[in-house]
Each structure stands twice: as structure tokens, then as C-alpha cells.
Amino acid sequence: MGLEEQIDEAYRAWQQAIAVFNNAETPEDIDYAVYNMEAKRRHYTRLMAQMRAEKQEHDFE
């Protein structure tokens, strides 16, 4: 799977985590949803940073 596909998948997972958070009702569900949502966001932003770095590296060649 290429980086662009990984980014798309990570974005969808992040959006799904947001939906889970929006539907959380109990304190335990909210705690889990916040943790999961933040993990998915960080994964997505890490992949985006990787793509920017690769693009910048490619632009300098």
C-alpha cells in the first residue's frame, strides 16, 4: 500500500473515531473515544508530515 492510500485510510479511521466519540455515552466510552481519536489523529498527521518531507526531498532533486 502506497503512502497516499495509507493517508486516505488513516483519515477515514480518524473520522470514524470522531463519530465514535460523538456517540459515546458513558464516562468509560468517552475516555476510550478520546484516547482513540487522538491516536488516529496523530497517526494521520505523522503520515502527512512524511508525505510533505518526501515531496520536499523530491522537489530538491
N, C-alpha and C positions, 0 to 999 in steps of 0.2 A: 504494500500500500504506500503510495506516494505521500509526500508531506501535505499537499493540498487536500487529499482525501482524509488524512488524519485530522487536519484542521476542521474540515466540514463535520466529521464525526464528533470531534471534541466540542464544537459549537452546539450541535444537536444535543449532546449529553448535558451540556451546561444548561440549555434551555429546558430540558426535561427536569433537571434538578431544581430549577426555578419553579416549575409547575408543581413539583412535589412540595416545595416549601410553601407555595401559595395555598396548598390543600392540607397542610399539616394542622392537626388539631390539639394533640396532647403536647405537654412540655417535652416529652421524650422524642416525639416525632419532629418537633421544631428544632431541638438540639441536633438530631441526626441530619435534618434537611439543611440547616445552616452549615454544618461541617461538610456535607456532601457538595453543596452548592459552591462553597469556597474552594474545595479541592478541584471541582470541574472547571471553575473559572481560572484557577492558577494553571491547570494543565493547558487550557486553551491559550492563555496569554503566553505561556512558555513556548508553545508551538508557533504562535505568531511572531514572537521575538526571534525564533530560529529561522523562520522564513525571511524576516527582514534582514537578518545577518547574512543569510545565503544570497539574497538578492543584492545586498550591498557588496558582498565579496565578488559576485558575478559582474556587477557594474564596474568594478575596478580593474577587471581583467582586460 
